[in-house]
Amino acid sequence: MTLPSIRPAAPVDIPAIAAIYAHAVCNGTASWELDPPGEAEMLRRLEATLAGGYPYLAAERDGALLGYAYAGAYRPRPAYRATVENSIYLAPAAQGLGIGSLLLDALIAECTQRGFRQMIAVIGDGTGASIGSRRLHEKAGFRLIGVAEKVGFKHGRWLDQMLMQKELGEADRSPPGF
């Protein structure tokens, strides 16, 4: 099986991105949205991410979008400007094939190149159904920094939220360049 290419996401990818995300919203706990947003909202989110100077990547093989990953502001206050939060979503058929690792590695490299210093993974239900996301992040060098217990309610049950962190580039050894 050939490896997918990792490239910047584009507006043409929105139908596939929206479908992948809708499946995650409706069937999983990676996202805590209860209703999947439509294509117009997903396009707005893509454009806002790019306009903010953050990367948004797509994994594609043979013309099919297999997944996507992006980084965004961890928190809106200016002091957090060197810290990003990541998100990764895969099509159901693409899960367990190493595509998440390819996307995460590319996202880490892109964020490091852009001068970001810390990456936070906020994993919904990180102690339960989303254990694959936890393992993906551990493999990439993230460390557990905390668990907020029973802070979300979805699919008829209370969910924990796990936080994981990875240093990027210079990390805290010098002030950010922006």
C-alpha positions in Angstrom: 0.0 0.0 0.0 1.4 3.4 -1.0 1.7 6.1 1.7 -0.6 9.0 1.4 0.7 12.4 0.5 0.4 15.1 3.2 -0.3 18.5 1.8 -2.0 21.8 2.8 -5.8 21.5 2.9 -7.7 23.6 0.5 -11.4 24.7 0.0 -11.9 21.9 -2.5 -11.3 19.4 0.4 -14.3 20.7 2.4 -16.9 18.1 1.3 -14.6 15.3 2.4 -13.4 17.1 5.6 -17.1 17.8 6.5 -18.0 14.1 6.0 -15.1 12.9 8.1 -15.9 15.3 10.9 -19.6 14.5 10.8 -18.8 10.9 11.3 -16.6 11.8 14.3 -19.3 14.0 15.8 -22.1 11.5 15.4 -20.2 8.4 16.3 -17.3 9.2 18.6 -16.0 11.3 21.4 -13.0 13.0 19.8 -15.2 16.0 19.2 -17.7 17.2 21.8 -19.9 18.9 19.3 -23.4 17.3 19.4 -24.4 18.2 15.8 -22.1 18.2 12.9 -21.6 21.5 11.2 -22.3 21.9 7.5 -19.8 22.5 4.7 -20.2 26.3 4.9 -19.2 26.3 8.6 -16.3 23.9 7.9 -15.0 26.2 5.2 -15.3 29.2 7.5 -13.2 27.3 10.1 -10.6 26.3 7.5 -10.3 29.9 6.3 -10.1 31.2 9.9 -7.3 28.7 10.8 -5.3 29.7 7.7 -5.9 33.4 8.3 -4.6 33.1 11.8 -1.3 31.7 10.5 -1.9 28.1 11.6 -1.3 25.0 9.5 -4.2 22.9 8.1 -3.1 19.6 6.5 -4.7 16.9 4.5 -3.7 13.3 3.9 -4.6 12.1 0.4 -4.1 8.9 -1.6 -5.3 8.2 -5.1 -7.5 11.3 -5.0 -9.3 10.3 -1.8 -9.0 12.4 1.3 -8.1 10.0 4.2 -7.9 12.5 7.0 -6.9 16.0 8.1 -5.1 17.8 10.9 -4.7 21.4 12.0 -3.4 23.5 14.7 -5.0 26.6 16.2 -4.7 28.9 19.2 -4.6 27.0 22.5 -6.3 30.0 24.2 -7.2 33.5 22.9 -5.1 35.6 25.3 -1.8 37.0 23.8 0.5 35.3 26.4 -0.6 32.0 24.9 0.5 33.0 21.3 3.4 30.5 21.1 1.2 27.5 22.2 -1.1 25.6 19.7 -3.7 23.0 20.1 -3.9 20.2 17.6 -6.8 18.3 16.0 -6.6 15.2 13.9 -9.5 13.4 12.2 -9.4 10.3 10.0 -11.9 8.7 7.7 -13.1 5.4 9.4 -11.4 3.3 6.7 -8.1 5.1 7.3 -7.9 4.5 11.0 -5.2 2.2 12.3 -3.1 2.4 9.2 -0.5 4.9 10.5 -2.0 7.9 8.7 -2.7 9.7 12.0 1.1 9.5 12.8 2.0 10.9 9.3 -0.4 13.8 9.8 0.7 14.5 13.4 4.4 14.3 12.5 3.8 16.8 9.6 1.8 19.1 11.8 4.5 19.1 14.5 7.1 19.9 11.9 5.0 22.7 10.4 4.2 24.3 13.8 7.9 24.1 14.8 8.9 25.8 11.5 6.4 28.6 12.2 8.0 29.2 15.6 5.4 27.7 17.9 6.9 26.4 21.1 4.3 24.1 22.7 1.6 21.8 21.3 -1.4 20.7 23.4 -3.6 17.8 22.6 -7.1 18.0 24.2 -8.3 14.4 23.9 -12.0 13.9 24.5 -12.6 10.8 26.6 -8.9 10.1 26.6 -9.3 7.4 29.2 -12.0 5.6 27.3 -13.1 5.4 23.7 -10.4 7.7 22.4 -7.5 5.6 23.7 -6.1 5.4 20.1 -5.6 9.2 20.1 -3.8 8.9 23.4 -1.5 6.3 22.0 -0.9 8.3 18.8 0.2 11.3 20.8 2.4 9.3 23.2 4.2 7.8 20.2 4.9 11.3 18.9 6.4 12.3 22.3 3.5 14.0 24.1 3.3 13.5 27.8 0.2 13.5 30.0 -0.3 16.7 31.9 -3.8 16.2 33.3 -7.2 14.7 33.2 -10.4 16.7 33.9 -12.9 14.2 35.0 -16.5 14.1 33.9 -16.5 17.5 32.3 -18.5 16.6 29.1 -21.7 14.7 28.5 -22.3 13.0 25.2 -23.9 9.8 23.9 -25.6 9.4 27.3 -22.5 9.4 29.5 -20.1 11.6 31.2 -16.7 12.0 29.6 -13.2 12.8 30.9 -10.9 15.1 29.0 -7.2 14.4 28.8 -4.5 17.0 28.2 -1.2 16.0 26.7 1.7 18.3 25.8 4.8 18.3 23.6 7.6 20.9 23.4 8.4 22.3 20.0 11.7 23.7 18.7 13.3 26.1 21.3 10.4 25.4 23.7 10.9 27.6 26.8 14.6 28.2 26.3 14.1 31.6 24.7 11.2 34.1 24.2 8.9 33.5 21.2 9.8 35.4 18.0 6.4 36.9 17.6 
